[in-house]
Amino acid sequence: MAHFSRRDTTYSALDNETSPPLAYLADSTNAAPMMLTLDHEHEDATNVIIHKVPKNKGGWTHIEDLDSFFTRMYHYYIRGGFYPMIMSDCFYLLQFVFIVWFSTFLVYCVKYPVLFRNDPNANRSEKLTLNDVIYSSSVCVGFISWHWWCLIMLCSIIWIMRLVLSIYHLYYAYDTKLFYNNALKIKDSDLVWVSWSTVQDRVREAQPEHHMCVHKQEINELDIYHRILRFNNYMVAMVNKSLLPLQIHVPFVGDFHYLSKGLKWNLEFLLFSSPWSPWENCWQLRECYKDHSKRMLLARQLERQILFLALINLLLTPLIQAWQILYFFFNYAELIKRSPGSLGLRTWSLYARVTLRHFNELEHELRDRLNRAHKPATKYLASFSSPITTVIAKNVMFFSASVLGVLVMLSVYDEDVLTVEHVLTIITILGCVLAGARALIGEEERLSGGCAGPARGEELFVQVLGHVHYLPAAWRGRAHTKDVAAHFQQLFQFRAVYILFEVLSPLLSPLVLYRLRSRALDIVDFYRNFTVSVLGIGDVCSFAQLDIRRHGHPDWQAPGKHAEKAKGNTQYNQGEGGKTELSLVAFSCRHPGWQPAEPAQRQFLRSLRQSMHHAVPAANALNKTMLGSYIQQSIFGTNTPLPAVLSYYQQRQPYRLPDMDETSDEEEDGPGSAVSSARVSSRSFRLAGASSGLGASALGLVPADAPADAPADETRDMSVSTLHLYDLHISHASPSVGACCVNNCSDRQGRWEQGEHTPLLHHP
């Protein structure tokens, strides 16, 4: 709440969405700004300038809920426009009806004794027709039991609710279409060729004209991301600080991380969108959650809400379980029949998509980044194929392929072979066995018969890390061990395991929610301690502000003043695994024109640029760092000798550091910083022989002769910056580099009711 006061006169307005004080006086559409005096009795009266906003700019002036507006704008871009969104919603409703109808048909309308010829008097030589094995409509309806009718009625209610929701989305989708066409000047036919950065630039250009945000004349990229990802940033921060108990222990198997779509929906509903959630609206946290004196009361309330939600999930388990089985069966049955080996392919788990996500990273940006890591991650895990398993799989393939080949040839010669009992079943089973055995043999083993070895495992680990950005630093040097591979498989799992986890979601979600009760006080404290109010944005997660000074870790920063200041941060405030630093680098790489508002952020990026000058030595120590290994593999290839790599650098044109608004930081940096920066900038630096350079944003390494509008290779920028930060971290950190708050959080002594101490996220 912002207060505007002068003696006995007080004006109040929210720091986010509502109109500023006295804005109702600005009724004229073309008049100049008006100056009002709040106190006429004193000479030192306060003057307030009221900006009069035109009202004839469409329906996008002073939008009340900018979070929903920008989110709809992003979904409109991702889903490809207005008509694809309509078709997607319509087909979803059609799929829902089909699943209910087809399930009823299979249960009550098929004569299974006739279909399987279980009657001893059945004539097996006679060919059956559809009318012989299907009941008539009247008979089928009469067979349906009353409890099945109850399920149909429940599904009908859900379908009607979904229909109303689709109509609601359709209304706003059309408004978004008008916004794209009129305000942003982007047609639906051109949307597929337009990048998201272009859409952002058009939105920023439209802000001075339409004044979508009332409290800011101009908005930047971070403002848009804060509104779209407000709740996602909280979720990423909670998982990063191990606040949510997403680990399940299975006897005789061990611990594994678990997060399904159903569980994620329950957590988001509980923490962000439910009527009793900590949020008063889309942009403002309830004031009681900011009051330290009410933390125990709020924790008990949240604990009761979690227990209630867990019980609701438990009661609905049979219904949800049946729906999950039917949904995945209808979705994957054809795929399994056509390509059984697809279940042996790997995909990133939902837990990995939250853990590996940067702060302020949109869904399509995360998807593209993980897709780039898919190939090296698959090769990395394929290098751990057991020789015994490979030998067995090869022989299983031989026997299965032999029998399957004979049956296929006989069926081609005479189709009556397929009428023999169980022949078609045998062909199907042999095809699945053949596909499964093929999946157990690594691609490199199948093609060349070679063995990857420890060195290859470390090289593949560096390639994976260059894209996923978040892996324990303690895995460095141990990436070739099966222990590391077993932990990595929880992030990059088989598709069959992914489907199994989703099918088991109705059973496991109540268990995880019940365990969440013990973290109620931690969640309340997390909201209070890590929520900041930003003018024109509302309440956001402080980690999403990318505040190096508050949430940075000195071991993840180059030596300098800002690193010394970060040493004062407690582990409670620090982002785990370099989350804050890597998120800042990733955001600056994706948005080269973005200027950080905080001096500490600019100092961090500047010191990172400068430290890159020493990242590539003129000796054979290049491949001893992860950065050097990545450069040699990704740019030159693993077979390129190291002397040729170093000599290539010496032949390149020198690179220069771009000027980056250092004037505002001169006083804080000290008088010697400008001289040091100028001295470093004057050096000839020959890094990265690609046209993109290695740092158009975070690294700032742009060829001197490059045109001003040359596009930067943000992918390589982020990869190189990540590996360089990991090298800095490994060089600074102690031998216990892999330890994090997870080890401390797992040992919880007693209940939180015994005192005011927060056992999980304690801070002095």
QUIGIGI-V960518 format. One record per pair of residues at least 12 apart in sequence whose C-alpha atoms are under 6 Angstrom apart, sorted by the first residue. I is the first residue (numbers start at 0). J is the second residue. D is the distance in whole Angstrom. If there is no record, write none. Layout:
I & J & D
I & J & D
This chain:
0 & 13 & 5
0 & 14 & 6
1 & 13 & 6
1 & 14 & 6
14 & 534 & 5
14 & 535 & 6
15 & 535 & 4
15 & 536 & 5
15 & 537 & 5
16 & 63 & 5
25 & 51 & 5
28 & 53 & 4
32 & 49 & 6
32 & 50 & 5
32 & 51 & 6
33 & 48 & 6
33 & 49 & 5
34 & 47 & 6
34 & 48 & 5
35 & 47 & 5
56 & 209 & 6
59 & 211 & 6
60 & 209 & 5
60 & 210 & 5
60 & 211 & 5
61 & 210 & 6
61 & 211 & 5
61 & 212 & 6
61 & 213 & 5
62 & 211 & 5
66 & 226 & 5
66 & 227 & 6
70 & 227 & 5
80 & 187 & 6
107 & 139 & 6
108 & 133 & 6
108 & 134 & 5
108 & 139 & 5
109 & 132 & 6
109 & 133 & 5
110 & 132 & 5
110 & 133 & 6
113 & 132 & 6
114 & 132 & 6
183 & 201 & 5
203 & 218 & 6
214 & 535 & 5
224 & 359 & 6
232 & 358 & 6
233 & 540 & 6
235 & 353 & 6
245 & 257 & 5
258 & 349 & 6
258 & 350 & 5
259 & 501 & 6
262 & 508 & 5
282 & 537 & 5
282 & 538 & 6
283 & 537 & 6
283 & 538 & 5
288 & 527 & 6
289 & 527 & 5
298 & 519 & 5
298 & 520 & 5
301 & 519 & 6
302 & 516 & 5
302 & 519 & 6
309 & 509 & 5
309 & 512 & 6
312 & 509 & 6
313 & 509 & 6
316 & 505 & 5
320 & 505 & 6
323 & 502 & 6
339 & 431 & 5
339 & 434 & 6
340 & 434 & 5
340 & 435 & 6
342 & 494 & 5
342 & 495 & 5
343 & 438 & 6
343 & 493 & 6
344 & 493 & 6
344 & 494 & 6
345 & 492 & 5
345 & 493 & 4
345 & 494 & 5
346 & 491 & 6
346 & 492 & 6
346 & 494 & 6
347 & 490 & 6
347 & 491 & 5
348 & 490 & 5
351 & 490 & 5
355 & 469 & 6
357 & 582 & 5
358 & 543 & 5
358 & 582 & 6
372 & 463 & 5
372 & 466 & 5
375 & 463 & 6
376 & 463 & 6
379 & 459 & 6
381 & 441 & 5
382 & 451 & 6
389 & 440 & 6
392 & 436 & 5
396 & 433 & 5
399 & 429 & 6
453 & 479 & 5
456 & 479 & 5
457 & 478 & 6
465 & 718 & 4
466 & 718 & 6
471 & 737 & 6
472 & 737 & 6
473 & 736 & 6
473 & 737 & 5
529 & 541 & 5
545 & 579 & 6
545 & 583 & 6
548 & 565 & 6
550 & 572 & 5
550 & 573 & 4
550 & 574 & 6
551 & 565 & 6
551 & 573 & 6
551 & 579 & 6
552 & 565 & 6
553 & 565 & 5
553 & 566 & 6
554 & 728 & 5
554 & 731 & 5
554 & 732 & 6
555 & 577 & 6
555 & 728 & 5
571 & 760 & 6
571 & 762 & 6
584 & 697 & 6
585 & 717 & 6
587 & 696 & 6
587 & 697 & 6
588 & 696 & 5
588 & 697 & 6
588 & 713 & 5
589 & 713 & 6
591 & 696 & 5
604 & 697 & 6
608 & 698 & 5
625 & 722 & 6
626 & 722 & 5
626 & 723 & 6
648 & 685 & 5
648 & 686 & 6
651 & 685 & 6
653 & 683 & 5
653 & 684 & 5
653 & 685 & 5
654 & 684 & 5
654 & 700 & 6
654 & 701 & 6
654 & 702 & 5
654 & 703 & 6
656 & 680 & 6
656 & 699 & 5
656 & 700 & 6
657 & 699 & 6
691 & 711 & 5
691 & 712 & 5
693 & 716 & 5
694 & 716 & 5
695 & 711 & 5
744 & 759 & 5
